[in-house]
Amino acid sequence: MKHLPIWHISKIPTQVVDIAVAEFELLPAKDAVMGAYGEIINSHQRDTTVRFASLNHWFGGILFEHALASNLICKWHYDIKFHEAIQFAEYGKDQHYNWHVDNFPLSELPNERKITVICLMNDPSDFEGGEFNIRLYQDYVATLNKGDIIAFPSILEHRVTPITSGKRLSATMWLNGPRFK
């Protein structure tokens, strides 16, 4: 039996990332929340500072196209109808996001997240800790460099380990489609 890839990594130029970071850092920051409706605050599970770009931000087009390509390359064949706005996340000392999935199968929403796409927005030498892991039968470390984009099914468990020093920056977008049947 052939196994399909659980993620796809591509890259964009770091100069493009720098322009996006400069724009994202001007947006209002807030503490991250969780849940289908943003109703859960639990800093033990997730301690992150986030900013949201407009739905039509130019960087979103880049993430969206990379995620659609991943959907084809990895043969997930998810039915994608739209994407959410970019979430720009900043992880400082001791901040993290424990194991979680990005979709909400019990929410009864008409659409759900199918693909998560994340771009590391700064150099890994800018922080310690902050390792990105994906879990499918075992834990995988996704080694990312500045400008690397990783796309994976939103149903997979993943996490960002606590930052021990410095600051980790990432941009995340979710691609949505009809509920899984």
Sequence and secondary structure as in RCSB ss.txt:
>XXXX:A:sequence
MKHLPIWHISKIPTQVVDIAVAEFELLPAKDAVMGAYGEIINSHQRDTTVRFASLNHWFGGILFEHALASNLICK
WHYDIKFHEAIQFAEYGKDQHYNWHVDNFPLSELPNERKITVICLMNDPSDFEGGEFNIRLYQDYVATLNKGDII
AFPSILEHRVTPITSGKRLSATMWLNGPRFK
>XXXX:A:secstr
     S EEEE  HHHHHHHHHHHTTS  EE  BSTTS B  TTTEE EEEE  TT HHHHHHHHHHHHHHHHTT
      EE   EEEEE BT EEEEE S  TTS  SEEEEEEEEEE S GGGEEE  EEEESSSEEE    TTEEE
EEETTSEEEE  EEEE EEEEEEEEEEE   
